[in-house]
Amino acid sequence: MKPMRYLLIIFAVFSLFLPAAAFAADTKALEQQVQELARQLKELQAQLASQNQIIKSNDEAKEPGVLKEGLNFLNNRIKLSGLVEAEVNFSKDYDDNDSSDIALATAELDVDIDLHKYVKSHLLFLWEEDDTEPVDIDEAYIYLGNTEEFPLFCQVGKLYVPFGNFESNMISDPLTLEIGETRETAIVVGAEFNGLSASTYVFNGDIDESGDDDEIKSFGIAAGYVFENDTFGIDVGMGWINNLGDSDTLGDTLPSEIDDYVDGITAHAILSWQGLQLIGEYLGALDEFEVSELDFKGDGAEPEAWNIELGYTFEIASHETVFAIAYQGTDEALALELPEQRYLGSCGIGLIDGLSLAVEYAHDKDYDKSDGGTGDSADSVTMQLSLEF
């Protein structure tokens, strides 16, 4: 074979392998680039997964977690309750003048906060047509204690001091409440154990003794016993206050300064037996006010009031029904615009859970003319629709 032919053959073979080698080199470089891109893609996917997890955690913390935590706090710590009472009234006064009215008598919102096993708080927002418009904070106090675990307790804030019981099945308030109910910013310290209770309280009242400084000088004590089983119940108690003049009604009638504080005393007994309930309560002053402060027949008045009530609870077509009658009275309370005698009858029926309808008839007899009154009578009929939740 000629040399030229060998050279041509070698050149042809070399020409065949040269593109393959170049292609192999290019393929290797491409594989390396693909591997690098795959590595970068994997890192990017890992970063994206990490970012998504962070975003998801933040979203859960900001929305469902916080919302759930807030709802749990509300459910476990805060309890809301309330009362709405609408009334229709027809009345005839001592001068035979007729009147009638429709009123939203009461709207209450109670907020109870259970902050700790031994720390609670209570707020009561009250609206009464023509009396507390727009809204009044009727009660707001902190309660320290848990009498189921330990007998001692303490209340601090605006509250009704434990002077008087004022239990009633009637729509209208008992006359004992009209004389003795006392709402003040006070400190109450007491104890409860096996149905027995005792407490003492102090406050700086709005009625001061003449010449005294504006100091905490009003105080009182209360004691009672409560027992109840399936068929029988008893609730008895008594209380004493050194400044009866600071009650809500007397405080609005007396001057801001009086010669001397007048003590007050109260006692009550409530007996229950198989649907029957007997209520008895007395409340009154232990001394006379000065004639210039509160008078009765030209002398200083020593006001007092009582309530005797009998009620019976039974069912009519599975609806709880309460019939009640009461006799109430006052003495030397003419200046407080209270009747000398009051006779009442009422009937209330539960329509559905939380909703009830009641009607009350009241007959008032004024003080005699010789006492400074009219000697006449007054009548009223009140119908009330009440919703409690």
C-alpha positions, 0 to 999 in steps of 0.5 A, a space after each residue: 500500500 502506498 504511503 499516501 494511502 496510509 496517510 489518508 486512512 490515518 487522517 480519516 480515522 482521526 477525523 472520526 474520533 476528533 468530533 466524538 472527543 469534542 462531543 464527549 468533552 462538551 457532554 462532561 461540561 454540560 453534566 457538571 453544569 446540570 449537577 451544579 444547577 441541581 445543587 443550587 435548586 436543592 438549596 433554593 428548595 430548602 430555603 423556600 421550605 424554611 421560609 414557608 415554615 417560618 411564615 406558617 409559624 408566624 401566621 399561627 402565632 398571630 392568628 389562630 394561636 392568639 385567637 384561641 388563647 384569647 377565647 380560652 381566656 374569655 371562657 375560663 376567666 370572664 363570665 358575662 351575665 345580665 338583666 333586662 326588665 320592662 314594666 307597664 304601670 298604672 297607678 292612682 296617688 293619694 290625691 286620686 290622680 291617675 297615671 300610667 307609664 311604660 318604662 325600661 326599668 332596669 338594664 344590667 350587665 354583670 362582668 365577673 373576672 376570675 383572675 386567680 384562685 384567690 383573686 376575683 373582680 366584679 363589675 355591674 353596669 346599671 341603666 335605669 330609666 330617668 335615674 341612672 342615664 346614660 349608664 352607672 357603674 353600680 358595683 366595681 370591686 376586687 374580691 380576695 379569697 376563696 371561702 371553699 378553701 379558706 374562710 377569710 375574705 376581703 372586698 375592696 371597691 364600690 359595693 353594697 355594704 352587708 347591712 340588710 337582706 332585702 329578699 322579696 318576691 315582689 316587683 317593687 323593692 321592700 320598704 326596708 331597702 328604701 330606708 337602709 340600702 347603703 352603697 359606698 366605696 368600702 373595705 369589707 373583711 369577713 369569714 364564712 364557714 359551714 354556713 356561718 358568716 361574719 363581716 365588718 366594713 369601713 367607709 368614708 360616707 357622704 354624711 359627716 358629723 358637724 365640725 369633723 374632718 373628712 375621714 373614714 369614720 363610718 363602719 358596721 358589722 354583720 353576722 348570719 347563718 344559712 342552711 339548705 337541703 332538698 326540702 328545707 332552708 333557713 337564712 337568718 342574720 343581723 347587722 349594725 351600722 354606726 351611720 344609718 344616715 349615709 344610706 342611699 335614701 336618708 343620704 339624699 334627704 339629710 343635710 351633708 352635716 348632721 349633729 351626731 351619727 345615728 346608729 342603725 340595726 337590722 335583722 331578718 329570717 327566711 324560712 323555706 319548706 317544700 315551695 313555701 317561703 316566709 320572709 321577715 325583716 326589720 330595719 331601723 334607727 336606734 336613736 332620733 335625728 335632730 328635728 332640723 335634720 329629719 322631723 316627725 310631728 315636730 320632733 326628731 324622727 327615728 325611722 324604721 321599716 319592716 316586711 313580712 312576706 309569704 310566697 309559694 312556688 309551684 309548677 303550672 304546665 311545667 312553668 315555674 310559678 310564684 304567688 306571694 303576698 306581703 305586708 310592709 310598714 314604716 314608722 316616723 318615715 313621713 319625711 322620706 315620702 314612704 307610706 305608713 302601710 303597704 299591702 302587696 300581692 304578686 304572681 310571676 311565671 317563667 315563660 322559657 328559661 331566663 324569661 318571666 312575666 310578673 304582675 303586682 298589685 300594691 295598696 299604700 296607706 299614707 300617714 294620718 293627718 295628725 301625723 302630717 300625712 294625708 290619711 288617704 290611700 294609693 293603688 298601683 298595678 305593675 306588669 313586668 317582663 324580665 329577661 335574665 342571662 
